[in-house]
């Protein structure tokens, strides 16, 4: 079974928010986040996936999710690439 680590982004006029997580079914998980049935932090916002990577075990995915959550430099790099690709200032 494959597990995915992902980074979501929400952009509004005031700020850009990111959220990191892991799942077995990335499409279903994004749908849950966008329908306010995902994590409490993601409720009421529309999210887009800006990063995903697959892992073969749950424990490996959980370790990588944690490192993504605490690695602010990587998250900012991914966020800045999104801003450049979508022409956001």
N, C-alpha and C positions, 0 to 999 in steps of 0.2 A: 504494500500500500504506500502511496506517495503522499507526503505532507508538504505544504507550501508555507513559506514565510512571506508576508506581504507588507507593503507600506501603502496606506491610503492617504489621499490629500483632499482637503476641503478648502476652496478658495471663495472668499467673499471680499467685499470692498475694503473691509477693515484689516483683515489678516488672513494668513494661510496657516491651516492646522494640519498636522499629520498624525497618523495612528498606525502603530505596528501590531501585527498579530500573526497567528498561524492557524492552519485549517487543513482538512482533507479535501474539501470541495470549495474551491475559491469562488466560483460563480455564485453558489448558494450563499456563501458567507457575505459577499458583497451585497447581494439582494437583501439579506437580513439587516446589514448595517444601514442601507438606504431606506428600509421600511421601518426604521426605529425599533427593530427587534434584536439588534446586535448589542454590543457593549454599551454601557450607560453613557460613556463619553461621546459616542458617535450618534446618539439619538438626536433627531431633528435637523440633521445636516445631510447634504448630498455628497457622496464620496466617489472618488475615482482611484483606480489602482495605478500607482506610478512605479512599483517595483514588486517583483515576485520571483521566488526561486524555490525549486523543488528539492526535497530531501527524502531519503529512503526510510528513515525512522522518525518516530514521534519525538524521542529524546533529543536527537540531533536538531530537529526543527525548533524545539523549545529553547535549546541553547542559542541557536542563531537568532531567534526572535528576541531573546533577552539582550544579546549583544547589539542588535539593531536598535532596541529601545534605549540603551544607554549610550550609544555612539552618536552623539549630537552632530559631529562633523559629517559623517556619512549621510545622516538624515538631511542636513542642510545642503549637501552636495546634490542629493537626489531632488530636493525641493527646488534648488536653483536651476537644474537641468529642465525640470517641468516648467518653471517660469520662462526660461529662454525659449523652449519649444512651443509654448502657448502665448508668447509675446505679452507677458504680464510684467508690469513694472513694480 
